[in-house]
Amino acid sequence: MEKLTQKEHDFSAKLRQRSVIESLRQYITWQREVRTREAHSPLPLKGPASVNMDLTSACNFRCPHCVDSGIINTGESLDLDTIKQSIETLQQNGLLSVILIGGGEPTVHKDFEEIVRFIRERDIQVGIATNGSRLERVEKVAGLLKEGDWLRLSLDAASEETFRKSHRPAGNVTLGKILEDARRIKEANPAISLGYSHVIVWEGIRYNGHDLTPNIEEVPDSVRMAKEYSFDYVSFKPCLLRLEGSGKESLFDPPDPEREEKVINQVREKMDQAEQASGRSVKVLKSVNLQAMMDKTLHELKRQPVVCHSQFFRTVLAPSGIFHCPALRGVSDGRIAGSEGYQGRDRFLQTHESLEKSIKGFDAAKECSVVVCFYHHVNWWVERFIESGEDVSEIAIVEDNNFFL
Ligand SMILES: C[S@@+](CC[C@H](N)C(=O)[O-])C[C@H]1O[C@@H](n2cnc3c(N)ncnc32)[C@H](O)[C@@H]1O
């Protein structure tokens, strides 16, 4: 049996884990029934294995590159009761991990510590993506985090100047202070997987009327900083933009082959330097779309199967509702319920019906043809398995390890 190691982005292996495989087998069986029978066959009664939970739309940074800039600071937050009841309902239906992310900044939610405690007491894996400005709040609950849980800081810079220009923080938050805080947390609880996130901004990106500050030259230095401050990994991703009109996430819009070529070469060069700087202590992770950009296969990630299978396994719970994809958070096409949609069994069942409609009716081949999809590989893997007719009991089990989808 395979073990899931070093495969953060291998989502098909994640679906084959011992605790998830039953959902996968039932889902594939259901898809086959739907495709071959006239009779109505209900979607298996399982909830997502993983949710992205946007605690609040509030943010204390004003990042010009923020992909969620259109949905932050709306005054909306998830209240503590909604969060607790949703987690309980979801856990009864198979929830295994929660990613506290945004939208806004999770650590400005007034009940942040209690929420982490509540999730961890239920033995659900937790990941926290934060801008790092309130790490003292993370520190209060850091002792509860276990092997496999992660804390990822969205830093996007290795110098104070680029950090300030890229984030425009409220108050006098500095990169140096964040890095010191992070190191202290890691030293106090080495089980936490500590990540340094760097969204790569190259020359010439204009977004929401701003010229973004390039940080591509600092890619190798982010790795050096990560090493110096006891991080476990640096996670690099290309800067995504939301398209005007549809609000969907995309890369290189409008397409410009000549510029694209130059950017790709520069990204490759900097990523090579990053690898060289990494040594043994810190891992360099590339997002699926960054790897595809470097391999010049981005166009492939825009070709989806008609059915988005991932929506059965992970969703987004945000103050503005429940969405079937992180790339569609805040977008009406991706909304399957209001934010109360996981509170209690009755609402869960309604949301589940709505999800079934979305799985059957949402045409990802058409709707996501501009989205550089993180779930492209796993969606095609599931699609091919469904069509292959192979016995679901033959799917090889992977040992439990990482439930973040
Ligand atoms: C919008 S932030 C909200 C959560 C939290 N405030 C933080 O800073 O991590 C969530 C994630 O989106 C990423 N992000 C923001 N803008 C992006 C962009 N234009 N392209 C790619 N990722 C982006 C951030 O780096 C972060 O990892």
The ligand as an SDF file (V2000), in Angstrom:
LIG
                    3D

 27 29  0  0  0  0  0  0  0  0999 V2000
   -6.6650   36.1270    0.1640 C   0  0  0  0  0  0  0  0  0  0  0  0
   -5.6280   35.3810    1.3750 S   0  0  0  0  0  0  0  0  0  0  0  0
   -6.6750   35.4170    2.7900 C   0  0  0  0  0  0  0  0  0  0  0  0
   -6.1030   34.6990    3.9830 C   0  0  0  0  0  0  0  0  0  0  0  0
   -5.1000   35.4670    4.8040 C   0  0  0  0  0  0  0  0  0  0  0  0
   -5.4590   36.8360    5.0010 N   0  0  0  0  0  0  0  0  0  0  0  0
   -3.7040   35.3870    4.2130 C   0  0  0  0  0  0  0  0  0  0  0  0
   -3.0830   36.4340    4.0440 O   0  0  0  0  0  0  0  0  0  0  0  0
   -3.2510   34.2790    3.9490 O   0  0  0  0  0  0  0  0  0  0  0  0
   -5.6860   33.6540    0.9590 C   0  0  0  0  0  0  0  0  0  0  0  0
   -4.5850   33.1800    0.0670 C   0  0  0  0  0  0  0  0  0  0  0  0
   -4.7360   33.7720   -1.1950 O   0  0  0  0  0  0  0  0  0  0  0  0
   -3.4580   34.0540   -1.7100 C   0  0  0  0  0  0  0  0  0  0  0  0
   -3.5630   35.0940   -2.7260 N   0  0  0  0  0  0  0  0  0  0  0  0
   -3.9800   36.3600   -2.5900 C   0  0  0  0  0  0  0  0  0  0  0  0
   -3.9350   37.0100   -3.7570 N   0  0  0  0  0  0  0  0  0  0  0  0
   -3.4670   36.1290   -4.6710 C   0  0  0  0  0  0  0  0  0  0  0  0
   -3.2010   36.2040   -6.0640 C   0  0  0  0  0  0  0  0  0  0  0  0
   -3.4100   37.3190   -6.7550 N   0  0  0  0  0  0  0  0  0  0  0  0
   -2.7530   35.0910   -6.6690 N   0  0  0  0  0  0  0  0  0  0  0  0
   -2.5440   33.9410   -5.9930 C   0  0  0  0  0  0  0  0  0  0  0  0
   -2.7910   33.8070   -4.6800 N   0  0  0  0  0  0  0  0  0  0  0  0
   -3.2480   34.8990   -4.0220 C   0  0  0  0  0  0  0  0  0  0  0  0
   -2.6880   34.5050   -0.4910 C   0  0  0  0  0  0  0  0  0  0  0  0
   -1.2980   34.4150   -0.6920 O   0  0  0  0  0  0  0  0  0  0  0  0
   -3.1790   33.5340    0.5560 C   0  0  0  0  0  0  0  0  0  0  0  0
   -2.3950   32.3730    0.5520 O   0  0  0  0  0  0  0  0  0  0  0  0
  1  2  1  0
  2  3  1  0
  2 10  1  0
  3  4  1  0
  4  5  1  0
  5  6  1  0
  5  7  1  0
  7  8  2  0
  7  9  1  0
 10 11  1  0
 11 12  1  0
 11 26  1  0
 12 13  1  0
 13 14  1  0
 13 24  1  0
 14 15  1  0
 14 23  1  0
 15 16  2  0
 16 17  1  0
 17 18  1  0
 17 23  2  0
 18 19  1  0
 18 20  2  0
 20 21  1  0
 21 22  2  0
 22 23  1  0
 24 25  1  0
 24 26  1  0
 26 27  1  0
M  CHG  2   2   1   9  -1
M  END
$$$$
